Amino acid sequence: MRFAEWKNYLLPETLGSTVTPEPIWKPIHHFSHIQPPPCNPHFLYSHDLQKFLHGKQLLIEEIPFTIEELQLHYMNGYISYRIPIRKERSRLTCLRCGNNDTNLFASFSCAKCNEQCNYCRKCITMGRISECTPLISWTGPTEAYIVHPPILAWNGKLSGGQQEAANEVAHAVTNHHELLIWAVCGAGKTEVLFQGIETAILAKKQVCIATPRTDVVIELAPRLKAAFPTIDVIALYGGSEDRNKTAQLVIATTHQLLRFYQAFDVIIIDEVDAFPYSAEPMLEYAVTQAKKQISTTVLLTATPNKTMQKQVLIGKRKAVTIPARYHRQPLPVPEFKWCGNWQKKLMKNTLPANVLHWITTHLHSNKQAFLFVPYIEGLNQIVDLLKIIDKRIEGVHSEDPKRKEKVALFRSGEIPLLVTTTILERGVTVPNIDVAVLGAESQIFTESALVQISGRVGRSPKFPSGEILFFHYGKTNAMLAAKRQISRMNKEAIRKGLIDA
């Protein structure tokens, strides 16, 4: 039976339900008051449906079960049909993504309810949700996860700063608190989570690690599977093979949380400052509705926004800082280098003399380097100029179809200098590297971006130091704030005895 026919379908008496039959579907305003009956203890519900729907809110076309089976479970109180779009006077609100912007709704002549039906355009990439499209969730009993300790197979040793943070995560999990972990770039945030995850799993809680970027999900999945080999771990992102699975430990992009409803006892949000999470209220809404009413939220970041920083400093937000890397060496502090009107120079098809000197010096020393630039158009011109000096130099940006291949070649050492936009401000680690920013005064280089860019340097225990230069045509507040933040972390690390300085 097609979903388009659902509105006309009545539950047959032959299915044996003792509940008065209800139409499986009506226009939402006709049935929004209906609540499913209490669970019938004599009803043999489907364990496959339970596993598939538990903790989720899905559209009918996302569920690989028949409409008859769904309706039978609804009539016996095991699943619910939730109102997808709330209408109060002329105000619409999408209950999946939280959108209440009138401009982000549209209407169409609906064949399901035979009315003009409003739908949400904001979350349409997750499947169209309209006034007569229910959000279907499991409301019946759930089975506890079976745990066989020991479950943590990681035998590494945490630094003093990491151990302090790990203890706080475990405490937050036990006591259902919110916690911010403010850890410098390269501090080893993933390992800090292991103790808290172990605590949650032993308590038979469900854990989700959410991150804004797909590549981070793909990178984290094998590391967490190796650390917790006896439990199920799944990775959820666009096109993921695990999309229809469930597990006690879930790693997902923040967008995937739109499909969950009161599912997780613990949600850990990695890179809470990163785009798109930092710029999209919909994703914060998704996190809020994906966690249970009594739950733990752990936020991870190397660069909290100003509001978070202020809340931490005045004691309004519970936080633990990791101000040093595990190799116990101070963070490289950026130097400011005035380079004049570099854009005017570029218009004349050249670069400032001190920038060219820095580039040629690195080429002769065989030490790899990043050169960050503020925009794509300038990047392409700069790469063309530098290829005259060394044809191995390449550039990457968000629209580059060969981005992954070039990054791989850079990691392997075949590219001596990579010119890039902020697309590589995080997530790429090369052991022995120096970094420069050209046009550091540009608005795109925020405090957060400049701290992350600086964090590319000195991450390896074998090469714990390096050079980070901000070439500029005038200092900005963001440049000054980034330098202050890095220096402040070094001072805190010295005070706590976490670096050998």
Secondary structure, 3 states (H helix, E strand, C coil): CCHHHHHHCECCHHHCCCCCCCECCCCHHHHCCCCCCCCCCCCCCCHHHHHHHCCECECHHHCCCCHHHHHHHHHCCCEEEECCEEEECCEEEECCCCCCCHHHEEEEECCCCCCEEEEECCCHHHCCCECCCCEEEECCCCCCCCCCCCCCCCCCCCCHHHHHHHHHHHHHHHHCCEEEEEECCCCCHHHHHHHHHHHHHHCCCCEEEEECCHHHHHHHHHHHHHHCCCCCEEEECCCCCCCCCCCCEEEEEHHHHHHECCCEEEEEECCCCCCCHHHCHHHHHHHHHHEEEEEEEEEEECCCCHHHHHHHHCCCCCEEEECCCCCCCCCCCCEEEECCCHHHHHHCCCCCHHHHHHHHHHHHHCCEEEEECCCHHHHHHHHHHHHHHCCCCEEECCCCCCHHHHHHHHHCCCCCEEEECHHHCCCCCCCCEEEEEECCCCCCCCHHHHHHHHCCCCCCCCCCCCCEEEEECCCCHHHHHHHHHHHHHHHHHHHCCCCCC
